[in-house]
Amino acid sequence: MMERLQKLIAAAGLGSRRQAEEWIAAGRVSVNGRIAALGDKADPQGDRICVNGRELPRAEEKVYLLLHKPAGYVTTLSDPQGRPIVTDLIKNCPARVFPVGRLDASTEGLLLLTNDGALAQRLAHPRHKVDKTYLVKVRGLLSDAARRRLENGVRLDDGPTLPTVVERVRTTASNTWFELVLREGRNRQVRRMCEAVGYPVVRLKRLRVGFLELGDLEVGKFRPLTRHEILRLGEL
């Protein structure tokens, strides 16, 4: 992926972005043997970037995976209780990746894993308001008043939630299914919101993150993101 030179130089630990810009302006940075200019970009995987004649260390190849997390797995990288962890499902992955955000052990569905820390931070930060869509099954028949409370935001012990979208509501004799769209990601947020309006969650599954969909990916399986998907993620 093409990135600005000052960002690549700073990521390699040679100096700050401001220092890197000064080096570029002074003609001390080259890309594939050509003196670089401010605003130039390079691919850290394929281009030879030099600062003061010394080649920049090659960045670790970025890996982006979409996993269908099963219930019962935790999204930490280790677990003192000995529960299975999501990285057990991708042991043939050549890079050390980590989950983007978390799903609690009982929740299943779409989970991104990557070694791109900058992208992970951007997707997880509430400021960027990336939509996350969940399929929710609650005990009882969801009332109109409870639905409005979910949509308008619910006051939790760590503050009020942002407004949500509740759609595709269907009921059975004793349960309600619906899709809930969040733009933030607090700990156990969907479960706590539903409990706050009087409807305990029976089952929870994440279907989408932004434009990425779980689709028909089998439980416990993963796939690499396409180059087009990676580029779109960078625009969120």
SULNOR-V36679 format. One record per backbone hydrogen bond with DSSP energy under -0.5 kcal/mol. CO is the residue of the C=O (numbers start at 1). NH is the residue of the N-H. If there is no record, write none. Layout:
# SULNOR-V36679
co=CO nh=NH
co=CO nh=NH
This chain:
# SULNOR-V36679
co=1 nh=44
co=3 nh=42
co=4 nh=8
co=5 nh=9
co=6 nh=10
co=7 nh=11
co=8 nh=12
co=9 nh=14
co=10 nh=13
co=16 nh=20
co=17 nh=21
co=18 nh=22
co=19 nh=23
co=20 nh=24
co=21 nh=25
co=22 nh=26
co=23 nh=28
co=24 nh=27
co=28 nh=52
co=29 nh=36
co=30 nh=50
co=31 nh=34
co=34 nh=31
co=37 nh=40
co=40 nh=5
co=42 nh=3
co=42 nh=44
co=43 nh=46
co=43 nh=47
co=44 nh=59
co=47 nh=49
co=48 nh=32
co=49 nh=56
co=50 nh=30
co=51 nh=54
co=54 nh=51
co=63 nh=115
co=64 nh=225
co=65 nh=67
co=65 nh=113
co=66 nh=223
co=67 nh=69
co=67 nh=111
co=68 nh=220
co=69 nh=109
co=70 nh=73
co=74 nh=86
co=79 nh=82
co=84 nh=74
co=85 nh=88
co=86 nh=89
co=87 nh=90
co=88 nh=91
co=90 nh=93
co=95 nh=97
co=98 nh=114
co=99 nh=101
co=104 nh=107
co=105 nh=72
co=105 nh=73
co=108 nh=206
co=109 nh=69
co=111 nh=67
co=112 nh=100
co=113 nh=65
co=114 nh=98
co=115 nh=117
co=116 nh=120
co=117 nh=121
co=118 nh=122
co=119 nh=123
co=120 nh=124
co=121 nh=125
co=125 nh=128
co=126 nh=129
co=131 nh=210
co=132 nh=182
co=133 nh=207
co=133 nh=208
co=134 nh=136
co=134 nh=180
co=135 nh=205
co=136 nh=178
co=137 nh=202
co=137 nh=203
co=138 nh=176
co=140 nh=142
co=143 nh=147
co=144 nh=148
co=145 nh=149
co=146 nh=150
co=147 nh=151
co=148 nh=152
co=149 nh=153
co=151 nh=164
co=154 nh=156
co=154 nh=161
co=156 nh=159
co=159 nh=156
co=165 nh=181
co=167 nh=179
co=170 nh=177
co=174 nh=140
co=175 nh=172
co=176 nh=138
co=177 nh=170
co=178 nh=136
co=179 nh=167
co=180 nh=134
co=180 nh=182
co=181 nh=165
co=182 nh=132
co=186 nh=189
co=188 nh=192
co=189 nh=193
co=190 nh=194
co=191 nh=195
co=192 nh=196
co=193 nh=197
co=194 nh=199
co=195 nh=198
co=200 nh=139
co=203 nh=137
co=204 nh=108
co=205 nh=135
co=205 nh=207
co=206 nh=110
co=207 nh=214
co=208 nh=133
co=209 nh=212
co=212 nh=209
co=214 nh=217
co=218 nh=221
co=221 nh=68
co=223 nh=66
co=226 nh=230
co=227 nh=231
co=228 nh=232
co=229 nh=233
co=230 nh=234
co=231 nh=235
co=232 nh=235
co=232 nh=236
co=233 nh=236
